Amino acid sequence: MNFEVIAGVSLESLINAQMIAYALAAIGLNVHFGYTGLLNFGQSAFLGVAAYGLAMTVATFGLPFWLGLIVGLLSAVVLALLLGVPTLRLRADYLAIVTIAAAEIVRLLFRYFSEYTGGSDGLQAFSDDFYAMNPYGSALEIGNLISFSARELWIMTVGWVLIAISVTIVLFAMRSPWGRVIKAIREDEDAVRSLGKNVVSYKMQALVLGGVLGSLGGYVIALGNAAVQPDTFGTEFTFYAYAIVILGGAARVFGPVAGSMIFWFLLAFVNATLPEAIRAGYIPTWLMTETQAGAVQYILVGLGLMLLLIFRPQGLFGDKKEVMLDGR
């Protein structure tokens, strides 16, 4: 078995752009679900509208890159308002139904308006200004294990800065009086309402904040790939983000970041190990082929998440007194 390949792929997954994008999405989802108790199953839509807001502004309409960033963030705010106004006065499951449907509607709209969005092929040629600011002139190589190109280093640097900013915002927000109200709404919104607080307004603010923070992950995906494509923002994206929040520990400031790192490390490790073990003869081909190994990695990681919910429902770094999910 080639242990250098296994180690290299696994270590790169701890800090690469994919991990960063999912960490940002999970940070926003943690504000919704972990702190406020909002069942948002459409987090991928927030990333999608931000990514397409940037891409369409630059590639379709020929406007400046920085304006595209603003358009993307405003699009996330508008989406939060559209989702929240008709649902936040109702039970939590209504928001879940609306958001999962909205995410699919947004994805299909990106396909339908092909004149502006590029349809199924998506859009390119919007990241040139971003990479023109790249201060890195060469690739980074650490032994034979880790190798990142100058472009990858630039998007990773920006991504980690966005994570630092997002975590700082959540940290101070949740330690403020506003954050204490948000967490109280999660526990018992009727009690909060009896104290004279406008519960719907606080929920809307949390929905907007989590949507905007999560939408930053859409920028990382779009700029990292130098392209946007509708199917990138499917519903499975949100399910991965939920798995990351639960793995790291809901309602923990650094939980989404740690959860994303562990989640993608495990996937990369299993994905690299299984084919190597099959080629080396440790796993017989009658039991599993290299083609089947790609699916088995998700089965194994999913099984691990199930066991986590059963035996440690607060997540790896969660607080049992704060949030505990009953998986039994």
ZIBEL-V112404 format. One record per run of one state. SS is the DSSP state (~ for helix, > for strand, _ for the rest). FROM is the first residue (numbers start at 1). TO is the last residue. If there is no record, write none. Layout:
SS/FROM/TO ; SS/FROM/TO
This chain:
_/1/2 ; ~/3/12 ; _/13/16 ; ~/17/35 ; _/36/42 ; ~/43/60 ; _/61/64 ; ~/65/85 ; _/86/91 ; ~/92/112 ; _/113/113 ; ~/114/117 ; _/118/118 ; ~/119/121 ; _/122/122 ; >/123/123 ; _/124/127 ; ~/128/132 ; _/133/139 ; >/140/142 ; _/143/145 ; >/146/148 ; _/149/149 ; ~/150/175 ; _/176/176 ; ~/177/187 ; _/188/188 ; ~/189/194 ; _/195/198 ; ~/199/225 ; _/226/227 ; >/228/228 ; _/229/229 ; ~/230/233 ; _/234/234 ; ~/235/248 ; _/249/254 ; ~/255/280 ; _/281/289 ; ~/290/311 ; _/312/328
